[in-house]
Amino acid sequence: MHDLILDSSILEAEARDFLPLQEKGRSALTPCFDFSFGDGHLKLTYATMPDWVLVTPERIRLAVPSIVNMERFRKAMAVGGALRNALVDLRCAAIIDRGILTACGQVNTELQGLDSGT
């Protein structure tokens, strides 16, 4: 319950996987950790990120900076590693405060409704 399930995109990642993706005529896509609270599944994805974090009641997406030292990254993500422990703590906090996250989402929906004039 309190650990992580690392996707193959994390387990097999190389330094180049942590660089933004740029397609001609489009905004760069930022490498992100996509983290599902319920099952603890963590994967590497790419998305447009207006801020460094996106939180919903079901998941969190964190922008990941370029990682140059993959040995250090793998050590930090190993069982007992500092980054893995921080992600487990984040998951536990999110599960405990899921009601707050849901309420924030509802407020955001209402605010967006005001902006659209509907």
C-alpha positions in Angstrom: 0.0 0.0 0.0 2.8 2.5 0.8 5.2 1.7 -1.9 5.5 2.5 -5.6 5.0 0.6 -8.7 7.6 1.8 -11.2 6.6 1.7 -14.8 9.1 0.4 -17.4 9.4 4.1 -18.6 11.1 4.8 -15.3 13.0 1.5 -14.9 14.5 1.7 -18.5 14.9 5.5 -18.6 18.1 7.0 -19.9 19.4 10.6 -19.5 18.0 11.6 -22.9 14.5 10.6 -21.7 14.6 13.5 -19.3 15.0 16.1 -22.0 12.0 18.1 -23.3 10.4 16.8 -26.5 10.2 19.4 -29.2 8.1 18.9 -32.4 8.3 21.4 -35.2 5.7 24.1 -34.8 4.6 23.0 -31.3 5.4 23.9 -27.7 8.0 21.7 -26.0 6.7 18.8 -23.9 8.2 18.6 -20.5 9.3 15.2 -19.0 7.0 14.5 -16.1 6.4 11.9 -13.4 2.7 10.9 -13.6 1.8 9.4 -10.3 -1.4 7.6 -9.5 -2.4 7.8 -5.8 -4.6 4.8 -5.7 -2.3 2.1 -7.0 1.1 3.9 -6.6 1.9 3.6 -10.3 4.7 6.0 -11.4 5.5 6.5 -15.0 7.5 9.0 -17.1 5.3 11.0 -19.5 5.6 14.2 -21.5 3.1 17.1 -21.2 2.7 20.8 -21.5 3.2 22.1 -18.0 2.2 25.6 -17.2 3.6 25.1 -13.6 5.9 22.5 -12.0 3.1 20.5 -10.5 -0.5 19.5 -11.5 -2.6 17.9 -8.8 -6.0 16.1 -9.2 -7.9 13.9 -6.7 -6.6 10.8 -8.6 -3.0 11.7 -9.6 -0.2 14.2 -9.5 2.1 15.2 -12.4 5.5 16.6 -11.5 7.7 18.3 -14.0 11.1 16.6 -14.0 14.3 18.6 -14.6 17.0 17.2 -16.8 18.7 14.3 -15.1 22.3 13.9 -16.1 23.6 11.4 -13.6 21.5 8.3 -14.1 23.5 6.3 -11.5 22.5 8.8 -8.9 18.9 8.8 -10.1 18.7 5.0 -9.9 20.1 5.0 -6.4 17.6 7.7 -5.4 14.7 5.6 -6.9 15.8 2.3 -5.3 14.1 0.9 -2.3 15.2 3.1 0.6 16.4 5.8 -1.8 15.7 9.5 -0.9 13.6 10.2 -4.0 11.5 7.0 -3.7 10.9 7.8 0.0 9.8 11.3 -0.9 7.4 10.0 -3.5 5.9 7.4 -1.0 5.4 10.3 1.5 3.7 12.3 -1.2 1.4 9.4 -2.0 0.5 8.9 1.7 -0.2 12.6 2.1 -2.4 12.6 -1.0 -4.4 9.6 0.1 -5.0 11.3 3.5 -6.0 14.6 2.0 -7.9 13.3 -1.0 -11.0 15.2 0.2 -9.1 18.5 0.1 -7.9 17.7 -3.4 -11.5 16.9 -4.6 -12.8 20.1 -3.1 -10.1 22.1 -4.8 -11.0 20.5 -8.1 -14.7 21.4 -7.5 -13.7 25.0 -6.8 -11.5 25.1 -9.9 -14.4 23.8 -12.0 -16.7 26.5 -10.6 -14.1 29.2 -11.3 -13.6 28.0 -14.8 -17.4 28.2 -15.3 -17.3 31.8 -14.3 -14.6 32.5 -16.8 -16.4 30.9 -19.7 -19.6 32.9 -19.0 -21.8 29.8 -18.8 
